[in-house]
Amino acid sequence: MTDKMEEIPTQKDNKNYRPNVAAIVLSAKYPEKCEVFIASRTDVENAWQFPQGGIDEGENPKEALYRELEEEIGTSHIEIIAEYPEWVSYEFPPAIAEKMKPYDGQIQKYYLVKLKHGAKINIDTHHTPEFSEYKFVPTENIYDYITFFKRTVYKQVLKYFRKEGYI
């Protein structure tokens, strides 16, 4: 598990990566029903994704996870089921890279989490919300929605959690 003393990587293959956490959020119906939360970004058309966000200075990944979930989906009322054992990275496509300078992409710590019973999702948590809509979908349907540049990472992480028997 990650702790405060773990060094968060920001460089890889001469690229500059923004440290980030991402959450695969299972519905409160898990394990009886395995469906995951995805949301459509407000700033990129047809870009569905898992909740994710940057790790602030002095913050460890778990602290960032709880903060980001509260900010993006209006709740941190979750139970951590598992953590992906490595940091994974992806590069931004050119249109997004221009907005995200000086970063070439993101390096992420992934968590598999379950909403606790009674948790209420509210994507309208900011003056400018990050998401316009959300849904819970079976894991096999995720790729019908997920934006192209995140698919490789999503496949890698979901394959691991599937192999480990979590999903």
C-alpha angles and dihedrals in degrees: 000000000000121000136182093267096056113110111239110222118232102164129062130157091352090304127124113230130193110230109239145166126220131193130209097204116204118200120253086256091074129149093022090051121023109209128142135213119247127172137196115238118236094215101048120049116239092357108142119181148151117272110275141155149165126288110239123225110280093014124117121221095259092051089050091049093056093043094048093048090051091048098044106033102018098245140075090180092126143125118225107231099178145340125226105245098228140042112256127199143198134182124238118246112247096263092054096037090063091058094043101053131176086035124082092194144319133285112207144196109210126211129189106215137174125217110240117237109276095024110144121212117217116174091179093079101121137055083248107027117215093219132049097191141356141198142178114241135178110262091246090061098051095096091059085072113021118108114254101245094057098047097092093054092043091051091049094049097041091048090055094049090046092049090049089054099246097116 
